[in-house]
Amino acid sequence: MDTSLIAALEGNIASVGYGLAAIGPGIGIGIIVGKTAEAMARQPELRGQLQTTMFIGIAFTEILTLLAIVTGFIF
């Protein structure tokens, strides 16, 4: 098999892997924001605390995405 063909296939497979690695955190952020909106609707007086906690959760979820992408580049 041609070396350039193998390199192209590996690159395409890696791109699909990066996309799949971003799906999980994307779903996680959607759940976090949705549940926070639901909690704010139930108890509007806790809005500030809920938003702070939501942003911390989003940051941790985004770190997982970046870790997956960086790991793909390293290995």
C-alpha positions, 0 to 999 in steps of 0.5 A, spaced: 500 500 500 502 507 498 505 510 504 501 517 502 494 513 502 496 510 509 497 517 512 491 520 509 487 514 512 490 515 518 488 523 518 481 522 516 480 517 522 483 522 527 478 527 524 472 523 525 475 521 532 476 528 534 469 529 532 466 524 536 470 526 542 467 533 542 460 530 542 460 527 549 462 534 552 457 537 548 451 533 550 454 534 557 453 542 557 446 541 554 444 538 560 448 542 565 445 549 562 438 545 561 438 543 568 440 550 571 435 553 567 430 549 570 432 550 577 432 557 576 425 557 574 423 553 580 427 558 585 429 564 582 432 567 588 438 562 587 440 565 580 447 567 582 449 561 585 446 557 580 449 560 574 456 560 578 456 553 579 453 552 572 459 556 569 464 551 573 461 545 570 461 548 563 469 549 564 470 542 567 466 539 561 470 543 556 476 541 559 474 534 557 474 536 550 480 539 550 484 533 553 481 529 548 483 533 542 490 534 545 491 527 546 489 525 539 495 530 537 500 527 542 498 520 540 
